[in-house]
Amino acid sequence: MAGKLGQWAFIIGVAIAILIGLFASKLSGDTQGWLILLLVVLGLIVGLLNVSEKESTPFLVAAVALLLTGTAGDTLAIIPAVCSYLSGVVKAIAVFVAPAAIVVALKAIKSLASD
């Protein structure tokens, strides 16, 4: 059951991140705030339920790559016509991945400390 919840949290999180990125300019501030909060909660669920100990290193490497890309979203501005959409999607995915990365990193540190 927990595995299914984690899978659905991941799918829904990515879908919401894409929607926020594509339609950020059309969303009200309150709506966008609630959706971002939902992304954070879904990211926490993914970090807790989806990433096993053996998957933690590849996940954290991928998360770092996504987070760096998200913070460097302005570099995507050189791509004509899709720059604002692509940048928005990448930044929203970074918001989704960050809490999951924090949880997985803390789980990895706990595992290292207990060995």
VOPAGU-2260 file (C-alpha; in pm, 1 decimal, decimal comma):
REM VOPAGU-2260
SITE   aa  ch    i         X         Y         Z
SITE  MET   A    0       0,0       0,0       0,0
SITE  ALA   A    1     278,1     244,5      93,8
SITE  GLY   A    2     454,6     170,5    -235,6
SITE  LYS   A    3     144,1     260,9    -433,9
SITE  LEU   A    4     100,6     582,9    -235,6
SITE  GLY   A    5     460,8     677,5    -309,1
SITE  GLN   A    6     419,1     599,6    -679,4
SITE  TRP   A    7     103,5     808,3    -702,6
SITE  ALA   A    8     268,6    1090,7    -508,2
SITE  PHE   A    9     549,8    1092,3    -763,9
SITE  ILE   A   10     318,0    1089,5   -1066,6
SITE  ILE   A   11      90,8    1358,0    -922,9
SITE  GLY   A   12     388,4    1569,3    -814,1
SITE  VAL   A   13     545,8    1567,5   -1158,6
SITE  ALA   A   14     210,0    1644,5   -1322,2
SITE  ILE   A   15     143,8    1937,0   -1087,0
SITE  ALA   A   16     497,8    2069,3   -1136,3
SITE  ILE   A   17     448,9    2064,0   -1513,7
SITE  LEU   A   18     111,4    2237,9   -1483,8
SITE  ILE   A   19     252,2    2505,3   -1251,7
SITE  GLY   A   20     540,5    2563,1   -1490,9
SITE  LEU   A   21     317,3    2592,2   -1793,7
SITE  PHE   A   22      37,6    2797,7   -1640,7
SITE  ALA   A   23     207,3    2997,0   -1361,5
SITE  SER   A   24     112,9    3329,1   -1517,4
SITE  LYS   A   25    -255,1    3230,4   -1524,8
SITE  LEU   A   26    -272,5    3109,1   -1162,5
SITE  SER   A   27    -364,2    3339,9    -877,4
SITE  GLY   A   28    -109,9    3386,8    -601,1
SITE  ASP   A   29    -316,0    3184,8    -353,6
SITE  THR   A   30    -370,0    2898,0    -596,0
SITE  GLN   A   31      -4,6    2888,6    -689,1
SITE  GLY   A   32      93,2    2895,1    -320,1
SITE  TRP   A   33    -132,4    2601,6    -237,0
SITE  LEU   A   34      -4,5    2402,3    -533,8
SITE  ILE   A   35     355,0    2465,8    -429,2
SITE  LEU   A   36     272,0    2353,1     -75,0
SITE  LEU   A   37     118,0    2039,8    -226,0
SITE  LEU   A   38     439,8    1983,1    -422,7
SITE  VAL   A   39     642,2    2004,4    -101,9
SITE  VAL   A   40     414,4    1754,7      76,8
SITE  LEU   A   41     422,8    1516,2    -219,5
SITE  GLY   A   42     802,2    1548,6    -231,0
SITE  LEU   A   43     821,0    1451,5     135,9
SITE  ILE   A   44     601,0    1147,9      69,0
SITE  VAL   A   45     818,5    1043,1    -225,0
SITE  GLY   A   46    1135,0    1079,4     -16,9
SITE  LEU   A   47     987,9     872,6     265,9
SITE  LEU   A   48     822,0     596,9      64,6
SITE  ASN   A   49     983,7     563,8    -276,8
SITE  VAL   A   50    1359,9     570,3    -234,1
SITE  SER   A   51    1525,3     266,6     -80,4
SITE  GLU   A   52    1867,7     271,3      82,5
SITE  LYS   A   53    2039,1     123,8    -223,6
SITE  GLU   A   54    1871,6     382,9    -448,7
SITE  SER   A   55    1967,0     679,9    -231,9
SITE  THR   A   56    2298,0     767,4    -399,9
SITE  PRO   A   57    2162,8     767,2    -758,7
SITE  PHE   A   58    1854,4     956,5    -640,1
SITE  LEU   A   59    2062,3    1221,3    -464,3
SITE  VAL   A   60    2288,0    1265,7    -768,5
SITE  ALA   A   61    1981,6    1310,1    -991,2
SITE  ALA   A   62    1823,5    1544,1    -735,6
SITE  VAL   A   63    2136,8    1760,6    -723,8
SITE  ALA   A   64    2135,7    1782,0   -1104,7
SITE  LEU   A   65    1768,9    1883,9   -1106,0
SITE  LEU   A   66    1814,3    2135,1    -824,8
SITE  LEU   A   67    2113,3    2294,6    -996,7
SITE  THR   A   68    1918,2    2316,9   -1318,5
SITE  GLY   A   69    1625,7    2467,7   -1128,5
SITE  THR   A   70    1842,2    2736,2    -972,7
SITE  ALA   A   71    2002,3    2809,7   -1307,1
SITE  GLY   A   72    1662,5    2848,7   -1472,5
SITE  ASP   A   73    1759,3    3186,1   -1612,0
SITE  THR   A   74    2005,8    3016,6   -1845,5
SITE  LEU   A   75    1707,6    2852,9   -2014,1
SITE  ALA   A   76    1598,0    3200,4   -2121,1
SITE  ILE   A   77    1817,4    3175,8   -2429,7
SITE  ILE   A   78    1578,7    2921,8   -2583,4
SITE  PRO   A   79    1328,7    3120,3   -2789,6
SITE  ALA   A   80     951,7    3067,2   -2763,2
SITE  VAL   A   81     958,8    2807,3   -2484,7
SITE  CYS   A   82    1201,5    2967,4   -2239,7
SITE  SER   A   83     951,6    3087,0   -1979,5
SITE  TYR   A   84     756,6    2760,9   -1986,9
SITE  LEU   A   85    1064,2    2538,6   -1969,5
SITE  SER   A   86    1217,0    2748,4   -1694,3
SITE  GLY   A   87     892,0    2739,7   -1496,0
SITE  VAL   A   88     859,6    2362,4   -1528,1
SITE  VAL   A   89    1220,4    2303,3   -1420,4
SITE  LYS   A   90    1182,7    2535,2   -1120,3
SITE  ALA   A   91     856,9    2364,8   -1014,3
SITE  ILE   A   92    1017,2    2020,5   -1045,4
SITE  ALA   A   93    1304,4    2147,8    -829,6
SITE  VAL   A   94    1048,4    2252,1    -564,6
SITE  PHE   A   95     905,1    1899,5    -578,7
SITE  VAL   A   96    1242,9    1722,6    -564,5
SITE  ALA   A   97    1404,1    1932,4    -288,5
SITE  PRO   A   98    1198,3    1792,9       4,1
SITE  ALA   A   99    1244,3    1438,2    -124,9
SITE  ALA   A  100    1620,3    1495,4    -146,9
SITE  ILE   A  101    1629,2    1629,7     209,8
SITE  VAL   A  102    1444,9    1322,7     340,9
SITE  VAL   A  103    1665,0    1079,5     145,1
SITE  ALA   A  104    1982,7    1259,3     253,7
SITE  LEU   A  105    1874,4    1245,4     618,3
SITE  LYS   A  106    1791,7     874,7     584,5
SITE  ALA   A  107    2137,0     814,3     431,8
SITE  ILE   A  108    2311,1    1007,1     710,2
SITE  LYS   A  109    2115,7     810,8     971,2
SITE  SER   A  110    2215,1     485,6     802,3
SITE  LEU   A  111    2581,9     588,6     792,1
SITE  ALA   A  112    2574,7     696,8    1155,0
SITE  SER   A  113    2421,5     370,5    1271,9
SITE  ASP   A  114    2677,1     150,0    1088,5
